[in-house]
Amino acid sequence: MEDTLPLSVSHVNKSLVLTNRLYMLLHFSALCFLFYYRLCFFFQDPQTRQASFFPWLLVFSSEILLSFIWILNQAFRWHPISRTLFPERLPQDDTLPPLDVFICTADPTKEPTSDVMNTLLSAMALDYPPEKLHLYVSDDGGSPVTLNAMKEAWKFARCWLPFCTRYKIECRCPKAYFSISESDDVDFDGSFEFLADKKMIKEKYQAFEEGIKRVKEDQDNSGDTTVRRSQNHPPIIEVIQENSSSEIEQVKLPFLVYVSREKKPSHPHHFKAGALNSLYRVSAVMSNAPYILVLDCDMFCNSPASARQALCFHLNPEIAPSLAFVQFPQKFHNISKNDIYDSQHRSAYKVLWQGMDGLMGPVLSGTGFYIKRESLYGNYKIKDTDLELQQYVGTSNEFIKSLNQNCTTDSVTVGRTLPLKETLLLASCNYEIGTEWGKEVGFLYGTVCEDVHTGFILNCNGWNSVLCDPPQAQFLGNGTTNLNDLLVQGTRWCCGLLDIGLSRFCPLICGPLRMSLLQSFCYAQLTYFPLYCLPLWCLAIVPQLCLLSGIPLYPKVSDPFFFIFLSIPLSALTKHLVEVLSTGGTFRKWIIEQRIWMIVSITSHLYGCLDAVLKKFGLKDASFLPTNKVEDEEQTRLYQMDKYDFRTSNMFLVPMVALLSINIYCFIGGIYRVVSMGNWDQMSIQLLLTSYIIVFNHPIIEGLLIRKDVGRIYPSLPLVLTSNILATTIACTLHSLLNKV
């Protein structure tokens, strides 16, 4: 009877669906009235118009673009679902499929080796048969520190894994386990044996960490040119072998491999996608598990249950044939109560991804996903000859053999003894030349957002995905805790996403022919949301300068259309507030999300769009800088105090300071003009818009004028001059244009 029970079921929240669709209808109707009002202006007699043509056109264009993005955004809210899992219904361990785990690291200076090893140890300790678990660490930096640390982690795992299994430890990341409260040990709290074992394991872990630091310091003191070597080194592949020891109990450990692909300055290495494809090929000839877990180096397993939870979908006969991957939400362990940088991406995982789950499934999100190996093979099955296959996937006969070979214990044994030359070939720079790797096979190239691009093409090829969001976070990483990392990361993402939107894979062109229209809209919203920078820059300048000049751009209070123009932003803000509150947020969280949206839009979105356009015309090369994972005590202190750390580049500070200066100046001048002229009814919406921008961004004013700590906006000469020049140039240029009919 148990075999017939489903491993997972989905639920549709009908009341939420009804509410969302009613909101869409009302908001869209209001937008239609807005467009009618704006269009009527162009048919008026130029002599009787109250506003100039140019500002009216700018504001109307901004409203059109905002409406376009809003329409795309509603696809996420059309049919949201949730899911329930039944991992207890999975088959016995001896019949579970093998599993490969990929962990990627690139820079030991920005991604501390200790954190990478904690992620590795947490993955080795997954609640899964160890003989069916195979872990591959990609070290793009080619650092001997990482290789040495893996060998030490292997030794420590022989103590750590039995301890976790014996005492049913839930959090199996050593660093996290030894830093949290003792609530995880409640079942064994009074056990003398447990306390003795825990003390012994903690001492071994501390020695393990100190050993890693000592090796890192020795390398730094030796003057080793790690940066140069990270861009130019041969392939290195090493299986971490078990050495016998009488001191430590002999236990079964997962298969562990260190992989550092070949890198040459003259060859494009395609960033993380290239590293994943190297792991994909090497693992195919060594273990060839049908499912792969991909993790970022700082995203440790917070619970050992994720593998079995993912298999509830991959082994569900109703959805498994077309299921490409199971995506877990990204969650973070270092997030403060108010999360002033919106690092947890609440909207994405609690609203957008759930909405896509009701269509064809969520976006591939870079880490924390279990993907079916077969889904990344492309159309290899239609190749009739060995020559065609070699032109498609490369010249390795062992890899071609793996395409139609399932993972068995024997195949893993063969993989261990495979000639080193074969695996080194698969990790070499030249292997992909003349093949379809990165085009049709593996993780796709062409953008730094390889995850979104790959997920989109998988949907185009008929594959689906699901979101698995259990109550307990399965993976935890390091969230962004300073403004600089937030904006640098945001610029990289915006550039990568717009790359897709400007390519031949444009979701609005390529998508509707190969997937549902709503799923295409979801991908289009993700690739075009960086364009928010255009209307936000316009609406942060034009209405304000018109307020100062006495030019009305919106209906009078006595005009029936006034309520249309007032209802549109109010309904959008109210909908956002309801979503924040219904997903566990607070009113303050809503304010923070609004603020971060504005800050990121006028900075990261702008620079990301510029980068994407320059790359499109061949004026700039793609670049990828790993986010800094090294903890800074001062940054952490400011973050926990809910104070923004404004120690970032002037390229980000200047737009914020300049636009806020324009708004404050225009607000004061506008109030004076309105009081003296008595035209409150004509300027009320422009006053409200300016007030909204100033009030929501008051931390910038505090950082510039009030705060005295290290995280303030230091009024340096370059910042003051550049901000004033930018604000003055914008104001003077547009002011002259706005007054022309």
Steps between C-alpha positions, in 0.01 A plus 500: 500500500788735587645468151187657354508802727639819343843627605385861463180694446434860396243742642340804337406786732173589329433808711846640416449426131162675504640802687795531263285485189251752637789735578634454145161589351456816708857621457499434126172690465657796680799485266267516199344820636850640562603432139178661376570814704861520380412443135230768504771756574658448159173591326456828688567838347869581571398856588271390783716226653598562860808275484790487258513220247847374596447430874158351427660262246777401743261423783259314269788291363601412855145400585483280189823321595388454862166363377678260264713360783191485724311293241792256473515484879141382531585167338665399828172557684266324259515149648723467812517160666661333801617141541501230767764223513492145636865386521400211726341341190830481312635153418766329710854638504641221284268600214557877518685648200862622535559871548782735395569827682677795335655775714662797325761739636713750312701727727638393840552864602132594452357156579669382823624142469360417844148589383542294182604197709200547731274489196679186381470327839129585525441347156702188590271459802174498301247240610579274206685171453869604491586246230251678273629851570779653290636849562700715257659829600587739215789727594528757223786667684713185486606568858709241687338633817161367384642160403680464833185608687298231321743234617470628855120519468500136390685402819266706719194353324593156632417633847230751409271278292467218759437762771217658295345163422528359852342801669265599217652846468275721289744780409798317348717798416767493775546876515127563531448210741764616748380861487126447555311437824483156653136447397613258229634264766191483720457123454850427628556797729538286812717234339857493631610307190350764270662789686837326489468427128389856428797643687737269313348589160511871580871478585568318175303759308693786658826325410368451146417871464835608644678271257322662204588849624862400555537366145336816361734722700805300389398544137440873546838541669674307223397766247309249287343666194154353546329760283719433198475123543120513529481618136775276361542144622472142366209272593531329836278210605557301816286240673523551874590151623435347839805419707468232763530610860470303819398808699184573308219258435474381143184637343360523153561844354369650177718507189694832498681661206695823463470659154682808375436542129765634269504878455696708252481877447447443127196274549157616623414311817129599520501559876284272715327334203837386366598360841171310532537351153849374587360333811213366292737325258746372760222365721338328201799269454565452873157454662233606247221537756162581343441796734732784596486743792668834423619720789684828530803475724332697781159328480522223760243229563301614802309172512596155371154436354519693171606203284202291602267798466622562144452135411134529600469690172763328287356156580136606473377321184241770434753779449842331478517438121503874420656626825842664450578632846373562853584849626533580871477864615820683586494593866768658716625453855643850552186704431400754764143539624418790266729395209573858392653390167217258411764228472256214547315585175163440660303599192687260272464183705172566680304651211664478158638147516178363651310664217725339238461167680136508397603538134808309377710544811741750655820641356827315546651707779873428501520288815293260709346302213489129411518467123450193282823428312313398186330840472836667423598263219310694234391307192778242500253216436434615143868466408537187288876453474798518735639787293183703551512427873866608519413825326214546747653406838873462431749229416511307829380145435454446874269798521302387194465157663364665815210656309312172495644343813339516842707539814577177683750401767710342228498815286618711795780249563600526134485880531745490789746300289439691176826618342582848625560613142131448417368715784762769439388516137142567613620787722724659236445831322498347153242229563197719428638651177284402203229345719159609626606542863349821636275530194275194519679272748560564868462836672470769236745784431450853377409666830618508861146394595556151363238358735206704365614445139531123551165476678329694222636272228403192703141633508521567126604138448196371688653447844324616818621583849354519851557711808566314825456734796468292820448673836864448599760665279702226328786725389642810665755742359660836567266787414619844396557721803639819344389738229807459281459123456126544444550749216796321339309172506188672371692657210636159399156336516329781307763487228469123469120503493477776240759310293236229462226751419712657224615169352333267251355322805272794581216345707231702320614369161645157571275412794137505374584261216641236736329545838189653654448874452487561876831321556649715222373811678670386821836464327445828317440679830824357640704604198346846459453615860840681485318746272337634817793742505355702209156590644638542851766747388234688305244504782767608749582809291235617255191540727720670761642758258150560365383551859767765542398664171127482568430256213220253592547146368209334678124573530360749750347371821159603366555298179349146505825371349682611816369190680620280213853637526491474879356148506768347273803556727289442811373164373853391405638603839210335684543176304869497585422565868247215509752262344768600750268453799355171370848350457617575852631854451423822682403856411863602549608221266268644237663842533846344472406310183365820344819684591735232368297477180553873440870497593581194289295627204681833468845342548542126431225483239642801318858372493385146421304629198798703382730196532255280308466754217878547478549123487232472231698737278833337584630799694550309825592145601302295748640493852417320822618595849404258780307662781723552801417232763760616753331629817581856607428571865428871448263429212323233705466736797340773286272246334377361830431859615287555185739768376587514132869468419560764232867410448464436131617646172406855401347355184221369725487789747490784245163404340340451844623831639432695179142378455414547866646853487281583200191367681569692821572823313191465281281406794599811697471723193175330396341554842595867488357535149179314582442710813560823311300399190225308679488213245504208742240311300720497187826401673381257768614177327842648418538605864400152618748334261786721617408444865490123445854497358643718779328321789581147386865589438565690822794268594699661217439843654601363841813345354600828339405757766444337839701181550863516614594130497723329243200392290380855426520666159832679536462841329821473301582764240451264200159387630376852577624645170375211284159488669451874469619508139267211410201654680564845354551365148180296513298784649625768263475287186153367571370827642564676171340216304200467729397859445494461122166416345 
